[in-house]
Amino acid sequence: MQARFFRIAELIEAKGLPNVGAPHLKRLSGKVWEMRMKGKDGIARALYQAAGGQRVIVVRFFVKKTQRTPRSEITLAEERAKQNT
């Protein structure tokens, strides 16, 4: 998962955050977006907030156990994103 995370981060650095979209990035709610990673160990998500230009602040990282992203994870990420504003 860590290798996939760094690969997506390199992609963002090379192309720019606005130019990287699905299947790697998806908006969840408000300022919170998710970085989507899939590997042999399962499916993981890094919830982040864009902070101007090329800067990305990862506020939560977890391994998914269900089909949908749990609301509790999104709420926690929103709270952390507010602290970084």
mmCIF file as gemmi writes it, N, C-alpha and C atoms, coordinates in Angstrom:
data_model
loop_
_atom_site.group_PDB
_atom_site.id
_atom_site.type_symbol
_atom_site.label_atom_id
_atom_site.label_alt_id
_atom_site.label_comp_id
_atom_site.label_asym_id
_atom_site.label_entity_id
_atom_site.label_seq_id
_atom_site.pdbx_PDB_ins_code
_atom_site.Cartn_x
_atom_site.Cartn_y
_atom_site.Cartn_z
_atom_site.occupancy
_atom_site.B_iso_or_equiv
_atom_site.pdbx_formal_charge
_atom_site.auth_seq_id
_atom_site.auth_asym_id
_atom_site.pdbx_PDB_model_num
ATOM 1 N N . MET Axp A 1 ? 0.823 -1.195 0 1 0 ? 1 A 1
ATOM 2 C CA . MET Axp A 1 ? 0 0 0 1 0 ? 1 A 1
ATOM 3 C C . MET Axp A 1 ? 0.868 1.261 0 1 0 ? 1 A 1
ATOM 4 N N . GLN Axp A 2 ? 1.956 1.185 0.751 1 0 ? 2 A 1
ATOM 5 C CA . GLN Axp A 2 ? 2.831 2.348 0.842 1 0 ? 2 A 1
ATOM 6 C C . GLN Axp A 2 ? 3.427 2.684 -0.529 1 0 ? 2 A 1
ATOM 7 N N . ALA Axp A 3 ? 3.8 1.672 -1.289 1 0 ? 3 A 1
ATOM 8 C CA . ALA Axp A 3 ? 4.351 1.897 -2.62 1 0 ? 3 A 1
ATOM 9 C C . ALA Axp A 3 ? 3.311 2.53 -3.537 1 0 ? 3 A 1
ATOM 10 N N . ARG Axp A 4 ? 2.075 2.077 -3.437 1 0 ? 4 A 1
ATOM 11 C CA . ARG Axp A 4 ? 0.997 2.658 -4.256 1 0 ? 4 A 1
ATOM 12 C C . ARG Axp A 4 ? 0.747 4.11 -3.86 1 0 ? 4 A 1
ATOM 13 N N . PHE Axp A 5 ? 0.791 4.372 -2.554 1 0 ? 5 A 1
ATOM 14 C CA . PHE Axp A 5 ? 0.612 5.741 -2.064 1 0 ? 5 A 1
ATOM 15 C C . PHE Axp A 5 ? 1.677 6.66 -2.668 1 0 ? 5 A 1
ATOM 16 N N . PHE Axp A 6 ? 2.934 6.222 -2.615 1 0 ? 6 A 1
ATOM 17 C CA . PHE Axp A 6 ? 4.014 7.041 -3.154 1 0 ? 6 A 1
ATOM 18 C C . PHE Axp A 6 ? 3.91 7.182 -4.667 1 0 ? 6 A 1
ATOM 19 N N . ARG Axp A 7 ? 3.413 6.169 -5.35 1 0 ? 7 A 1
ATOM 20 C CA . ARG Axp A 7 ? 3.224 6.251 -6.809 1 0 ? 7 A 1
ATOM 21 C C . ARG Axp A 7 ? 2.185 7.316 -7.15 1 0 ? 7 A 1
ATOM 22 N N . ILE Axp A 8 ? 1.094 7.361 -6.426 1 0 ? 8 A 1
ATOM 23 C CA . ILE Axp A 8 ? 0.068 8.372 -6.671 1 0 ? 8 A 1
ATOM 24 C C . ILE Axp A 8 ? 0.597 9.758 -6.317 1 0 ? 8 A 1
ATOM 25 N N . ALA Axp A 9 ? 1.375 9.853 -5.238 1 0 ? 9 A 1
ATOM 26 C CA . ALA Axp A 9 ? 1.977 11.135 -4.853 1 0 ? 9 A 1
ATOM 27 C C . ALA Axp A 9 ? 2.913 11.636 -5.955 1 0 ? 9 A 1
ATOM 28 N N . GLU Axp A 10 ? 3.692 10.733 -6.553 1 0 ? 10 A 1
ATOM 29 C CA . GLU Axp A 10 ? 4.568 11.114 -7.666 1 0 ? 10 A 1
ATOM 30 C C . GLU Axp A 10 ? 3.754 11.556 -8.872 1 0 ? 10 A 1
ATOM 31 N N . LEU Axp A 11 ? 2.646 10.908 -9.115 1 0 ? 11 A 1
ATOM 32 C CA . LEU Axp A 11 ? 1.76 11.267 -10.216 1 0 ? 11 A 1
ATOM 33 C C . LEU Axp A 11 ? 1.208 12.671 -10.007 1 0 ? 11 A 1
ATOM 34 N N . ILE Axp A 12 ? 0.803 12.988 -8.789 1 0 ? 12 A 1
ATOM 35 C CA . ILE Axp A 12 ? 0.308 14.325 -8.457 1 0 ? 12 A 1
ATOM 36 C C . ILE Axp A 12 ? 1.413 15.358 -8.665 1 0 ? 12 A 1
ATOM 37 N N . GLU Axp A 13 ? 2.619 15.019 -8.246 1 0 ? 13 A 1
ATOM 38 C CA . GLU Axp A 13 ? 3.743 15.935 -8.387 1 0 ? 13 A 1
ATOM 39 C C . GLU Axp A 13 ? 4.068 16.186 -9.866 1 0 ? 13 A 1
ATOM 40 N N . ALA Axp A 14 ? 4 15.147 -10.68 1 0 ? 14 A 1
ATOM 41 C CA . ALA Axp A 14 ? 4.348 15.258 -12.09 1 0 ? 14 A 1
ATOM 42 C C . ALA Axp A 14 ? 3.269 15.978 -12.906 1 0 ? 14 A 1
ATOM 43 N N . LYS Axp A 15 ? 2.005 15.621 -12.691 1 0 ? 15 A 1
ATOM 44 C CA . LYS Axp A 15 ? 0.91 16.151 -13.508 1 0 ? 15 A 1
ATOM 45 C C . LYS Axp A 15 ? 0.196 17.342 -12.881 1 0 ? 15 A 1
ATOM 46 N N . GLY Axp A 16 ? 0.294 17.478 -11.571 1 0 ? 16 A 1
ATOM 47 C CA . GLY Axp A 16 ? -0.463 18.513 -10.877 1 0 ? 16 A 1
ATOM 48 C C . GLY Axp A 16 ? -1.748 17.938 -10.33 1 0 ? 16 A 1
ATOM 49 N N . LEU Axp A 17 ? -2.116 18.377 -9.158 1 0 ? 17 A 1
ATOM 50 C CA . LEU Axp A 17 ? -3.294 17.842 -8.466 1 0 ? 17 A 1
ATOM 51 C C . LEU Axp A 17 ? -4.575 17.933 -9.289 1 0 ? 17 A 1
ATOM 52 N N . PRO Axp A 18 ? -4.86 19.073 -9.944 1 0 ? 18 A 1
ATOM 53 C CA . PRO Axp A 18 ? -6.108 19.149 -10.719 1 0 ? 18 A 1
ATOM 54 C C . PRO Axp A 18 ? -6.16 18.209 -11.921 1 0 ? 18 A 1
ATOM 55 N N . ASN Axp A 19 ? -5.005 17.743 -12.376 1 0 ? 19 A 1
ATOM 56 C CA . ASN Axp A 19 ? -4.947 16.903 -13.577 1 0 ? 19 A 1
ATOM 57 C C . ASN Axp A 19 ? -4.966 15.406 -13.284 1 0 ? 19 A 1
ATOM 58 N N . VAL Axp A 20 ? -4.984 15.028 -12.022 1 0 ? 20 A 1
ATOM 59 C CA . VAL Axp A 20 ? -5.072 13.615 -11.646 1 0 ? 20 A 1
ATOM 60 C C . VAL Axp A 20 ? -6.486 13.377 -11.134 1 0 ? 20 A 1
ATOM 61 N N . GLY Axp A 21 ? -7.157 12.446 -11.734 1 0 ? 21 A 1
ATOM 62 C CA . GLY Axp A 21 ? -8.543 12.188 -11.331 1 0 ? 21 A 1
ATOM 63 C C . GLY Axp A 21 ? -8.765 10.708 -11.087 1 0 ? 21 A 1
ATOM 64 N N . ALA Axp A 22 ? -9.951 10.254 -11.458 1 0 ? 22 A 1
ATOM 65 C CA . ALA Axp A 22 ? -10.309 8.846 -11.296 1 0 ? 22 A 1
ATOM 66 C C . ALA Axp A 22 ? -9.353 8.005 -12.119 1 0 ? 22 A 1
ATOM 67 N N . PRO Axp A 23 ? -8.987 6.866 -11.688 1 0 ? 23 A 1
ATOM 68 C CA . PRO Axp A 23 ? -9.437 6.123 -10.523 1 0 ? 23 A 1
ATOM 69 C C . PRO Axp A 23 ? -8.629 6.415 -9.258 1 0 ? 23 A 1
ATOM 70 N N . HIS Axp A 24 ? -7.674 7.351 -9.326 1 0 ? 24 A 1
ATOM 71 C CA . HIS Axp A 24 ? -6.786 7.598 -8.196 1 0 ? 24 A 1
ATOM 72 C C . HIS Axp A 24 ? -7.377 8.503 -7.121 1 0 ? 24 A 1
ATOM 73 N N . LEU Axp A 25 ? -8.096 9.541 -7.535 1 0 ? 25 A 1
ATOM 74 C CA . LEU Axp A 25 ? -8.613 10.537 -6.593 1 0 ? 25 A 1
ATOM 75 C C . LEU Axp A 25 ? -10.111 10.713 -6.767 1 0 ? 25 A 1
ATOM 76 N N . LYS Axp A 26 ? -10.792 11.007 -5.65 1 0 ? 26 A 1
ATOM 77 C CA . LYS Axp A 26 ? -12.238 11.223 -5.697 1 0 ? 26 A 1
ATOM 78 C C . LYS Axp A 26 ? -12.639 12.141 -4.547 1 0 ? 26 A 1
ATOM 79 N N . ARG Axp A 27 ? -13.529 13.097 -4.808 1 0 ? 27 A 1
ATOM 80 C CA . ARG Axp A 27 ? -14.025 13.99 -3.758 1 0 ? 27 A 1
ATOM 81 C C . ARG Axp A 27 ? -15.062 13.258 -2.924 1 0 ? 27 A 1
ATOM 82 N N . LEU Axp A 28 ? -14.934 13.377 -1.599 1 0 ? 28 A 1
ATOM 83 C CA . LEU Axp A 28 ? -15.898 12.749 -0.7 1 0 ? 28 A 1
ATOM 84 C C . LEU Axp A 28 ? -16.92 13.75 -0.206 1 0 ? 28 A 1
ATOM 85 N N . SER Axp A 29 ? -16.442 14.818 0.44 1 0 ? 29 A 1
ATOM 86 C CA . SER Axp A 29 ? -17.354 15.846 0.919 1 0 ? 29 A 1
ATOM 87 C C . SER Axp A 29 ? -16.556 17.085 1.303 1 0 ? 29 A 1
ATOM 88 N N . GLY Axp A 30 ? -17.11 18.242 1.022 1 0 ? 30 A 1
ATOM 89 C CA . GLY Axp A 30 ? -16.441 19.49 1.386 1 0 ? 30 A 1
ATOM 90 C C . GLY Axp A 30 ? -15.02 19.552 0.867 1 0 ? 30 A 1
ATOM 91 N N . LYS Axp A 31 ? -14.075 19.709 1.766 1 0 ? 31 A 1
ATOM 92 C CA . LYS Axp A 31 ? -12.668 19.811 1.396 1 0 ? 31 A 1
ATOM 93 C C . LYS Axp A 31 ? -11.949 18.467 1.43 1 0 ? 31 A 1
ATOM 94 N N . VAL Axp A 32 ? -12.669 17.415 1.774 1 0 ? 32 A 1
ATOM 95 C CA . VAL Axp A 32 ? -12.046 16.097 1.948 1 0 ? 32 A 1
ATOM 96 C C . VAL Axp A 32 ? -12.145 15.282 0.649 1 0 ? 32 A 1
ATOM 97 N N . TRP Axp A 33 ? -10.988 14.797 0.217 1 0 ? 33 A 1
ATOM 98 C CA . TRP Axp A 33 ? -10.873 13.936 -0.953 1 0 ? 33 A 1
ATOM 99 C C . TRP Axp A 33 ? -10.274 12.607 -0.511 1 0 ? 33 A 1
ATOM 100 N N . GLU Axp A 34 ? -10.394 11.593 -1.354 1 0 ? 34 A 1
ATOM 101 C CA . GLU Axp A 34 ? -9.766 10.32 -1.038 1 0 ? 34 A 1
ATOM 102 C C . GLU Axp A 34 ? -8.799 9.927 -2.141 1 0 ? 34 A 1
ATOM 103 N N . MET Axp A 35 ? -7.679 9.362 -1.713 1 0 ? 35 A 1
ATOM 104 C CA . MET Axp A 35 ? -6.695 8.777 -2.604 1 0 ? 35 A 1
ATOM 105 C C . MET Axp A 35 ? -6.938 7.276 -2.524 1 0 ? 35 A 1
ATOM 106 N N . ARG Axp A 36 ? -7.168 6.661 -3.665 1 0 ? 36 A 1
ATOM 107 C CA . ARG Axp A 36 ? -7.602 5.266 -3.686 1 0 ? 36 A 1
ATOM 108 C C . ARG Axp A 36 ? -6.445 4.347 -4.062 1 0 ? 36 A 1
ATOM 109 N N . MET Axp A 37 ? -6.192 3.357 -3.198 1 0 ? 37 A 1
ATOM 110 C CA . MET Axp A 37 ? -5.105 2.415 -3.42 1 0 ? 37 A 1
ATOM 111 C C . MET Axp A 37 ? -5.623 0.99 -3.299 1 0 ? 37 A 1
ATOM 112 N N . LYS Axp A 38 ? -5.137 0.142 -4.183 1 0 ? 38 A 1
ATOM 113 C CA . LYS Axp A 38 ? -5.549 -1.256 -4.19 1 0 ? 38 A 1
ATOM 114 C C . LYS Axp A 38 ? -4.292 -2.108 -4.359 1 0 ? 38 A 1
ATOM 115 N N . GLY Axp A 39 ? -4.163 -3.136 -3.542 1 0 ? 39 A 1
ATOM 116 C CA . GLY Axp A 39 ? -3.002 -4.013 -3.623 1 0 ? 39 A 1
ATOM 117 C C . GLY Axp A 39 ? -3.358 -5.417 -3.196 1 0 ? 39 A 1
ATOM 118 N N . LYS Axp A 40 ? -2.341 -6.251 -3.112 1 0 ? 40 A 1
ATOM 119 C CA . LYS Axp A 40 ? -2.598 -7.645 -2.74 1 0 ? 40 A 1
ATOM 120 C C . LYS Axp A 40 ? -3.087 -7.777 -1.306 1 0 ? 40 A 1
ATOM 121 N N . ASP Axp A 41 ? -2.818 -6.763 -0.466 1 0 ? 41 A 1
ATOM 122 C CA . ASP Axp A 41 ? -3.264 -6.784 0.931 1 0 ? 41 A 1
ATOM 123 C C . ASP Axp A 41 ? -4.685 -6.269 1.111 1 0 ? 41 A 1
ATOM 124 N N . GLY Axp A 42 ? -5.303 -5.772 0.06 1 0 ? 42 A 1
ATOM 125 C CA . GLY Axp A 42 ? -6.668 -5.264 0.148 1 0 ? 42 A 1
ATOM 126 C C . GLY Axp A 42 ? -6.794 -3.882 -0.46 1 0 ? 42 A 1
ATOM 127 N N . ILE Axp A 43 ? -7.749 -3.129 0.041 1 0 ? 43 A 1
ATOM 128 C CA . ILE Axp A 43 ? -8.035 -1.791 -0.464 1 0 ? 43 A 1
ATOM 129 C C . ILE Axp A 43 ? -7.804 -0.794 0.659 1 0 ? 43 A 1
ATOM 130 N N . ALA Axp A 44 ? -7.085 0.278 0.352 1 0 ? 44 A 1
ATOM 131 C CA . ALA Axp A 44 ? -6.808 1.297 1.355 1 0 ? 44 A 1
ATOM 132 C C . ALA Axp A 44 ? -7.206 2.656 0.808 1 0 ? 44 A 1
ATOM 133 N N . ARG Axp A 45 ? -7.438 3.582 1.726 1 0 ? 45 A 1
ATOM 134 C CA . ARG Axp A 45 ? -7.782 4.948 1.363 1 0 ? 45 A 1
ATOM 135 C C . ARG Axp A 45 ? -6.967 5.91 2.209 1 0 ? 45 A 1
ATOM 136 N N . ALA Axp A 46 ? -6.521 6.97 1.586 1 0 ? 46 A 1
ATOM 137 C CA . ALA Axp A 46 ? -5.885 8.081 2.286 1 0 ? 46 A 1
ATOM 138 C C . ALA Axp A 46 ? -6.805 9.271 2.081 1 0 ? 46 A 1
ATOM 139 N N . LEU Axp A 47 ? -7.364 9.782 3.149 1 0 ? 47 A 1
ATOM 140 C CA . LEU Axp A 47 ? -8.24 10.947 3.058 1 0 ? 47 A 1
ATOM 141 C C . LEU Axp A 47 ? -7.364 12.174 3.241 1 0 ? 47 A 1
ATOM 142 N N . TYR Axp A 48 ? -7.534 13.148 2.355 1 0 ? 48 A 1
ATOM 143 C CA . TYR Axp A 48 ? -6.664 14.31 2.371 1 0 ? 48 A 1
ATOM 144 C C . TYR Axp A 48 ? -7.421 15.589 2.068 1 0 ? 48 A 1
ATOM 145 N N . GLN Axp A 49 ? -6.72 16.693 2.293 1 0 ? 49 A 1
ATOM 146 C CA . GLN Axp A 49 ? -7.241 18.028 2.004 1 0 ? 49 A 1
ATOM 147 C C . GLN Axp A 49 ? -6.203 18.719 1.132 1 0 ? 49 A 1
ATOM 148 N N . ALA Axp A 50 ? -6.646 19.337 0.048 1 0 ? 50 A 1
ATOM 149 C CA . ALA Axp A 50 ? -5.745 20.123 -0.788 1 0 ? 50 A 1
ATOM 150 C C . ALA Axp A 50 ? -5.509 21.454 -0.089 1 0 ? 50 A 1
ATOM 151 N N . ALA Axp A 51 ? -4.244 21.835 -0.001 1 0 ? 51 A 1
ATOM 152 C CA . ALA Axp A 51 ? -3.891 23.073 0.711 1 0 ? 51 A 1
ATOM 153 C C . ALA Axp A 51 ? -3.105 23.99 -0.214 1 0 ? 51 A 1
ATOM 154 N N . GLY Axp A 52 ? -3.749 24.457 -1.256 1 0 ? 52 A 1
ATOM 155 C CA . GLY Axp A 52 ? -3.129 25.4 -2.177 1 0 ? 52 A 1
ATOM 156 C C . GLY Axp A 52 ? -2.064 24.783 -3.06 1 0 ? 52 A 1
ATOM 157 N N . GLY Axp A 53 ? -2.159 25.036 -4.337 1 0 ? 53 A 1
ATOM 158 C CA . GLY Axp A 53 ? -1.155 24.569 -5.282 1 0 ? 53 A 1
ATOM 159 C C . GLY Axp A 53 ? -0.971 23.068 -5.273 1 0 ? 53 A 1
ATOM 160 N N . GLN Axp A 54 ? 0.257 22.626 -5.079 1 0 ? 54 A 1
ATOM 161 C CA . GLN Axp A 54 ? 0.594 21.21 -5.109 1 0 ? 54 A 1
ATOM 162 C C . GLN Axp A 54 ? 0.602 20.569 -3.731 1 0 ? 54 A 1
ATOM 163 N N . ARG Axp A 55 ? 0.226 21.298 -2.709 1 0 ? 55 A 1
ATOM 164 C CA . ARG Axp A 55 ? 0.313 20.787 -1.339 1 0 ? 55 A 1
ATOM 165 C C . ARG Axp A 55 ? -0.921 19.962 -0.972 1 0 ? 55 A 1
ATOM 166 N N . VAL Axp A 56 ? -0.668 18.79 -0.431 1 0 ? 56 A 1
ATOM 167 C CA . VAL Axp A 56 ? -1.73 17.876 -0.008 1 0 ? 56 A 1
ATOM 168 C C . VAL Axp A 56 ? -1.452 17.487 1.44 1 0 ? 56 A 1
ATOM 169 N N . ILE Axp A 57 ? -2.469 17.6 2.303 1 0 ? 57 A 1
ATOM 170 C CA . ILE Axp A 57 ? -2.332 17.214 3.702 1 0 ? 57 A 1
ATOM 171 C C . ILE Axp A 57 ? -3.173 15.961 3.93 1 0 ? 57 A 1
ATOM 172 N N . VAL Axp A 58 ? -2.512 14.84 4.178 1 0 ? 58 A 1
ATOM 173 C CA . VAL Axp A 58 ? -3.213 13.584 4.459 1 0 ? 58 A 1
ATOM 174 C C . VAL Axp A 58 ? -3.661 13.632 5.911 1 0 ? 58 A 1
ATOM 175 N N . VAL Axp A 59 ? -4.972 13.515 6.119 1 0 ? 59 A 1
ATOM 176 C CA . VAL Axp A 59 ? -5.52 13.613 7.474 1 0 ? 59 A 1
ATOM 177 C C . VAL Axp A 59 ? -5.941 12.256 8.041 1 0 ? 59 A 1
ATOM 178 N N . ARG Axp A 60 ? -6.031 11.244 7.182 1 0 ? 60 A 1
ATOM 179 C CA . ARG Axp A 60 ? -6.441 9.911 7.656 1 0 ? 60 A 1
ATOM 180 C C . ARG Axp A 60 ? -6.053 8.868 6.629 1 0 ? 60 A 1
ATOM 181 N N . PHE Axp A 61 ? -5.562 7.729 7.096 1 0 ? 61 A 1
ATOM 182 C CA . PHE Axp A 61 ? -5.221 6.604 6.231 1 0 ? 61 A 1
ATOM 183 C C . PHE Axp A 61 ? -5.791 5.352 6.877 1 0 ? 61 A 1
ATOM 184 N N . PHE Axp A 62 ? -6.497 4.527 6.105 1 0 ? 62 A 1
ATOM 185 C CA . PHE Axp A 62 ? -7.081 3.308 6.672 1 0 ? 62 A 1
ATOM 186 C C . PHE Axp A 62 ? -7.257 2.25 5.59 1 0 ? 62 A 1
ATOM 187 N N . VAL Axp A 63 ? -7.387 1.01 6.036 1 0 ? 63 A 1
ATOM 188 C CA . VAL Axp A 63 ? -7.668 -0.115 5.147 1 0 ? 63 A 1
ATOM 189 C C . VAL Axp A 63 ? -9.165 -0.344 5.178 1 0 ? 63 A 1
ATOM 190 N N . LYS Axp A 64 ? -9.766 -0.423 3.996 1 0 ? 64 A 1
ATOM 191 C CA . LYS Axp A 64 ? -11.218 -0.604 3.909 1 0 ? 64 A 1
ATOM 192 C C . LYS Axp A 64 ? -11.611 -2.042 4.203 1 0 ? 64 A 1
ATOM 193 N N . LYS Axp A 65 ? -12.703 -2.189 4.917 1 0 ? 65 A 1
ATOM 194 C CA . LYS Axp A 65 ? -13.245 -3.509 5.238 1 0 ? 65 A 1
ATOM 195 C C . LYS Axp A 65 ? -14.606 -3.721 4.573 1 0 ? 65 A 1
ATOM 196 N N . THR Axp A 66 ? -15.232 -2.629 4.125 1 0 ? 66 A 1
ATOM 197 C CA . THR Axp A 66 ? -16.565 -2.7 3.514 1 0 ? 66 A 1
ATOM 198 C C . THR Axp A 66 ? -16.522 -2.029 2.144 1 0 ? 66 A 1
ATOM 199 N N . GLN Axp A 67 ? -17.607 -2.161 1.399 1 0 ? 67 A 1
ATOM 200 C CA . GLN Axp A 67 ? -17.702 -1.578 0.07 1 0 ? 67 A 1
ATOM 201 C C . GLN Axp A 67 ? -17.658 -0.043 0.113 1 0 ? 67 A 1
ATOM 202 N N . ARG Axp A 68 ? -18.38 0.542 1.047 1 0 ? 68 A 1
ATOM 203 C CA . ARG Axp A 68 ? -18.461 1.998 1.155 1 0 ? 68 A 1
ATOM 204 C C . ARG Axp A 68 ? -17.445 2.522 2.164 1 0 ? 68 A 1
ATOM 205 N N . THR Axp A 69 ? -17.016 3.764 1.952 1 0 ? 69 A 1
ATOM 206 C CA . THR Axp A 69 ? -16.145 4.414 2.924 1 0 ? 69 A 1
ATOM 207 C C . THR Axp A 69 ? -16.997 4.742 4.15 1 0 ? 69 A 1
ATOM 208 N N . PRO Axp A 70 ? -16.617 4.261 5.329 1 0 ? 70 A 1
ATOM 209 C CA . PRO Axp A 70 ? -17.423 4.495 6.531 1 0 ? 70 A 1
ATOM 210 C C . PRO Axp A 70 ? -17.592 5.991 6.834 1 0 ? 70 A 1
ATOM 211 N N . ARG Axp A 71 ? -18.784 6.376 7.205 1 0 ? 71 A 1
ATOM 212 C CA . ARG Axp A 71 ? -19.086 7.776 7.518 1 0 ? 71 A 1
ATOM 213 C C . ARG Axp A 71 ? -18.215 8.268 8.674 1 0 ? 71 A 1
ATOM 214 N N . SER Axp A 72 ? -17.906 7.392 9.619 1 0 ? 72 A 1
ATOM 215 C CA . SER Axp A 72 ? -17.079 7.785 10.761 1 0 ? 72 A 1
ATOM 216 C C . SER Axp A 72 ? -15.684 8.211 10.303 1 0 ? 72 A 1
ATOM 217 N N . GLU Axp A 73 ? -15.147 7.563 9.281 1 0 ? 73 A 1
ATOM 218 C CA . GLU Axp A 73 ? -13.833 7.933 8.748 1 0 ? 73 A 1
ATOM 219 C C . GLU Axp A 73 ? -13.894 9.302 8.071 1 0 ? 73 A 1
ATOM 220 N N . ILE Axp A 74 ? -14.965 9.551 7.331 1 0 ? 74 A 1
ATOM 221 C CA . ILE Axp A 74 ? -15.129 10.837 6.656 1 0 ? 74 A 1
ATOM 222 C C . ILE Axp A 74 ? -15.286 11.957 7.678 1 0 ? 74 A 1
ATOM 223 N N . THR Axp A 75 ? -16.082 11.72 8.723 1 0 ? 75 A 1
ATOM 224 C CA . THR Axp A 75 ? -16.289 12.715 9.772 1 0 ? 75 A 1
ATOM 225 C C . THR Axp A 75 ? -14.982 13.044 10.471 1 0 ? 75 A 1
ATOM 226 N N . LEU Axp A 76 ? -14.208 12.026 10.804 1 0 ? 76 A 1
ATOM 227 C CA . LEU Axp A 76 ? -12.912 12.241 11.449 1 0 ? 76 A 1
ATOM 228 C C . LEU Axp A 76 ? -11.986 13.049 10.543 1 0 ? 76 A 1
ATOM 229 N N . ALA Axp A 77 ? -11.971 12.736 9.26 1 0 ? 77 A 1
ATOM 230 C CA . ALA Axp A 77 ? -11.136 13.471 8.309 1 0 ? 77 A 1
ATOM 231 C C . ALA Axp A 77 ? -11.581 14.924 8.191 1 0 ? 77 A 1
ATOM 232 N N . GLU Axp A 78 ? -12.899 15.173 8.197 1 0 ? 78 A 1
ATOM 233 C CA . GLU Axp A 78 ? -13.407 16.547 8.142 1 0 ? 78 A 1
ATOM 234 C C . GLU Axp A 78 ? -12.975 17.34 9.351 1 0 ? 78 A 1
ATOM 235 N N . GLU Axp A 79 ? -13.042 16.717 10.528 1 0 ? 79 A 1
ATOM 236 C CA . GLU Axp A 79 ? -12.612 17.401 11.765 1 0 ? 79 A 1
ATOM 237 C C . GLU Axp A 79 ? -11.13 17.75 11.71 1 0 ? 79 A 1
ATOM 238 N N . ARG Axp A 80 ? -10.326 16.826 11.249 1 0 ? 80 A 1
ATOM 239 C CA . ARG Axp A 80 ? -8.885 17.068 11.134 1 0 ? 80 A 1
ATOM 240 C C . ARG Axp A 80 ? -8.577 18.115 10.074 1 0 ? 80 A 1
ATOM 241 N N . ALA Axp A 81 ? -9.349 18.12 8.989 1 0 ? 81 A 1
ATOM 242 C CA . ALA Axp A 81 ? -9.155 19.112 7.925 1 0 ? 81 A 1
ATOM 243 C C . ALA Axp A 81 ? -9.452 20.521 8.445 1 0 ? 81 A 1
ATOM 244 N N . LYS Axp A 82 ? -10.466 20.644 9.297 1 0 ? 82 A 1
ATOM 245 C CA . LYS Axp A 82 ? -10.794 21.944 9.89 1 0 ? 82 A 1
ATOM 246 C C . LYS Axp A 82 ? -9.658 22.46 10.76 1 0 ? 82 A 1
ATOM 247 N N . GLN Axp A 83 ? -8.974 21.57 11.45 1 0 ? 83 A 1
ATOM 248 C CA . GLN Axp A 83 ? -7.85 21.957 12.302 1 0 ? 83 A 1
ATOM 249 C C . GLN Axp A 83 ? -6.676 22.484 11.481 1 0 ? 83 A 1
ATOM 250 N N . ASN Axp A 84 ? -6.561 22.03 10.22 1 0 ? 84 A 1
ATOM 251 C CA . ASN Axp A 84 ? -5.454 22.438 9.369 1 0 ? 84 A 1
ATOM 252 C C . ASN Axp A 84 ? -5.748 23.706 8.572 1 0 ? 84 A 1
ATOM 253 N N . THR Axp A 85 ? -6.934 24.228 8.68 1 0 ? 85 A 1
ATOM 254 C CA . THR Axp A 85 ? -7.319 25.405 7.907 1 0 ? 85 A 1
ATOM 255 C C . THR Axp A 85 ? -6.817 26.662 8.546 1 0 ? 85 A 1
